[in-house]
């Protein structure tokens, strides 16, 4: 039912949860409804938070994809191979290729031939990349604080635990066995 002038407006998140659960069959298990509601709410929170984070990182010429790569490279004094960056960041190989090209053009990282294998490449953080990361990290920390300030410490610990638990499960969503599981096969 669409809200009328006399009905209070629901938030975008609560209305998206309501219509999505209405689309589920009437005999859908309560747990399935809880999964759908939880993921829709999480997606809504992520979209809202992402807009603010995008703006904070854009001020430094970065994106949500490039910032973690700079952080990974900063913790790898000898650099990383492209396959290591793919594994550590969760990016796909094809998106990593374009991302690294843009970061190289911006002077944030350098690509060198792998010393043990001339065919491979080692990606390292440039001095410019170090400076940009240092400046962007404080804005990222301020964004994270603003994003989580309303979350009580106990719930923040639960959230952190849940994300750590879910990370390995979602890290493999791109492989064929996870696609089969998602398709119900």
C-alpha positions as CSV (number, residue, x, y, z in Angstrom):
1,X,0.0,0.0,0.0
2,X,1.3,3.4,-0.9
3,X,1.4,6.0,1.9
4,X,-1.2,8.7,1.9
5,X,-0.9,12.2,3.3
6,X,-2.3,11.0,6.6
7,X,0.1,8.1,6.9
8,X,3.7,8.6,8.1
9,X,6.4,8.0,5.5
10,X,8.5,5.0,6.0
11,X,12.2,5.3,5.6
12,X,13.6,4.0,2.3
13,X,15.2,1.1,4.1
14,X,12.1,-0.1,6.0
15,X,9.9,0.2,2.9
16,X,12.4,-1.8,0.8
17,X,12.4,-4.5,3.5
18,X,8.6,-4.6,3.5
19,X,8.1,-4.9,-0.2
20,X,10.8,-7.5,-0.6
21,X,9.3,-9.7,2.1
22,X,5.9,-9.3,0.5
23,X,7.3,-10.8,-2.7
24,X,8.4,-13.9,-0.8
25,X,5.9,-16.8,-0.9
26,X,3.5,-16.7,2.1
27,X,5.0,-20.0,3.4
28,X,8.6,-18.8,3.2
29,X,10.4,-19.7,6.5
30,X,10.8,-16.9,9.0
31,X,14.6,-17.4,8.9
32,X,14.6,-16.7,5.1
33,X,12.6,-13.6,5.7
34,X,15.1,-12.6,8.4
35,X,18.0,-13.1,5.9
36,X,16.3,-11.0,3.3
37,X,15.4,-8.2,5.7
38,X,19.0,-8.2,7.1
39,X,20.7,-8.1,3.8
40,X,18.4,-5.4,2.4
41,X,19.1,-3.3,5.5
42,X,22.8,-3.9,5.2
43,X,22.7,-2.9,1.6
44,X,20.9,0.3,2.4
45,X,23.4,1.2,5.2
46,X,26.2,0.4,2.8
47,X,24.8,2.6,0.0
48,X,24.3,5.6,2.4
49,X,27.7,5.2,4.0
50,X,29.4,4.7,0.7
51,X,28.3,8.1,-0.6
52,X,29.9,9.9,2.4
53,X,33.1,7.7,2.1
54,X,33.3,8.3,-1.7
55,X,33.3,12.1,-1.1
56,X,36.0,11.8,1.7
57,X,38.3,9.7,-0.5
58,X,37.6,11.7,-3.7
59,X,39.1,14.7,-1.9
60,X,42.4,12.8,-2.1
61,X,41.9,11.4,-5.6
62,X,41.1,8.0,-4.3
63,X,38.2,5.5,-4.4
64,X,36.9,2.8,-2.2
65,X,38.8,0.4,-4.4
66,X,42.1,2.2,-4.5
67,X,42.3,3.2,-0.8
68,X,42.6,-0.4,0.5
69,X,45.2,-1.2,-2.2
70,X,47.4,1.6,-1.0
71,X,47.0,0.3,2.6
72,X,47.9,-3.2,1.5
73,X,50.9,-1.9,-0.4
74,X,52.0,0.2,2.6
75,X,52.2,-3.0,4.7
76,X,54.3,-4.8,2.0
77,X,57.7,-3.2,1.9
78,X,58.8,-5.5,-1.0
79,X,55.7,-5.0,-2.9
80,X,53.0,-7.4,-4.0
81,X,52.2,-9.4,-7.1
82,X,49.0,-8.6,-8.9
83,X,47.6,-12.0,-7.8
84,X,48.4,-11.2,-4.2
85,X,46.6,-7.9,-4.5
86,X,43.6,-9.6,-6.0
87,X,43.5,-12.2,-3.1
88,X,44.1,-9.6,-0.4
89,X,41.7,-7.0,-1.7
90,X,38.8,-9.1,-2.9
91,X,38.9,-7.4,-6.3
92,X,38.5,-9.4,-9.5
93,X,41.6,-9.8,-11.8
94,X,40.0,-7.7,-14.5
95,X,39.0,-4.9,-12.2
96,X,42.5,-5.0,-10.6
97,X,44.1,-4.5,-14.0
98,X,42.3,-1.2,-14.7
99,X,42.6,0.0,-11.1
100,X,46.3,-0.5,-11.1
101,X,46.7,1.3,-14.4
102,X,44.8,4.3,-13.0
103,X,46.8,4.3,-9.8
104,X,50.1,4.1,-11.8
105,X,49.0,7.0,-14.0
106,X,48.2,9.0,-10.8
107,X,51.7,8.2,-9.5
108,X,50.4,6.3,-6.5
109,X,52.2,3.0,-7.2
110,X,54.9,1.7,-9.5
111,X,55.1,-1.6,-11.4
112,X,58.4,-3.4,-11.6
113,X,59.4,-6.7,-13.1
114,X,59.5,-9.5,-10.6
115,X,63.1,-10.2,-9.8
116,X,62.7,-14.0,-9.8
117,X,60.5,-14.1,-12.9
118,X,60.8,-11.4,-15.6
119,X,57.3,-12.2,-16.8
120,X,55.6,-11.2,-13.5
121,X,55.2,-7.8,-11.9
122,X,55.7,-6.5,-8.4
123,X,53.5,-3.5,-7.5
124,X,55.0,-1.1,-4.9
125,X,53.7,2.0,-3.2
126,X,55.3,5.2,-4.5
127,X,56.4,8.1,-2.4
128,X,53.4,10.0,-3.7
129,X,51.2,7.1,-2.8
130,X,52.6,7.1,0.7
131,X,51.8,10.8,1.2
132,X,48.3,10.5,-0.2
133,X,47.6,7.4,2.0
134,X,48.9,9.2,5.1
135,X,46.6,12.2,4.4
136,X,43.6,10.1,3.4
137,X,43.9,7.7,6.4
138,X,42.9,10.5,8.8
139,X,39.8,11.4,6.8
140,X,39.0,7.7,6.5
141,X,39.3,7.3,10.3
142,X,37.0,10.4,10.8
143,X,34.5,8.9,8.4
144,X,34.6,5.6,10.2
145,X,34.1,7.3,13.6
146,X,31.1,9.3,12.3
147,X,29.7,6.2,10.7
148,X,29.9,4.1,13.9
149,X,29.5,6.8,16.6
150,X,25.9,5.8,17.3
151,X,26.8,2.1,17.7
152,X,27.3,1.1,21.4
153,X,30.6,-0.6,22.1
154,X,29.0,-4.1,22.7
155,X,27.2,-3.9,19.3
156,X,30.3,-2.6,17.6
157,X,32.2,-5.7,18.9
158,X,29.3,-7.9,17.7
159,X,29.4,-6.2,14.3
160,X,33.2,-6.6,14.0
161,X,32.9,-10.2,14.9
162,X,30.1,-10.8,12.4
163,X,32.1,-9.1,9.6
164,X,35.2,-11.2,10.4
165,X,33.1,-14.4,10.4
166,X,31.4,-13.5,7.1
167,X,34.5,-12.3,5.2
168,X,35.9,-15.8,4.4
169,X,32.5,-16.9,3.2
170,X,32.1,-14.0,0.8
171,X,35.8,-14.0,-0.3
172,X,35.0,-16.9,-2.6
173,X,31.7,-15.8,-4.0
174,X,33.2,-15.3,-7.5
175,X,34.3,-19.0,-7.9
176,X,32.2,-21.6,-9.7
177,X,31.3,-23.7,-6.6
178,X,29.9,-20.6,-4.7
179,X,27.9,-19.7,-7.8
180,X,26.4,-23.2,-7.8
181,X,25.6,-22.9,-4.1
182,X,23.9,-19.5,-4.7
183,X,21.9,-21.0,-7.5
184,X,20.7,-23.9,-5.2
185,X,22.8,-26.6,-7.0
